[in-house]
């Protein structure tokens, strides 16, 4: 004799909820990737005398500014559902790390 049980949770066929915080966190991750790639480009070329070096610095500064703005927007959004809480905590931590010279002091 077998037991009948559902594999999917109730409402499993519906699309998952998307909150403002989730969407803002995704935007923050995209900005983080852009910033990290810009910083890697700067590391690759070092402090070159190449005239294009100023362009790489400008790209890095723009990426940092957009990341800081995205994390600031994420920071002020309210937690709507329990799944938002870890995203909010990560956004707060990343924002604190970006604001400190010593990343280990961000708690």
Secondary structure, 3 states (H helix, E strand, C coil): CCCCCCCCCCCCCCCCCCCHHHHHHHHHHHHHHHHHHHHHHHHHHCCCCCCCHHHHHHHHHHHHHHHHHHHHHHHHCCCCCCCHHHHHHHHHHHHHHHCCCCHHHCC
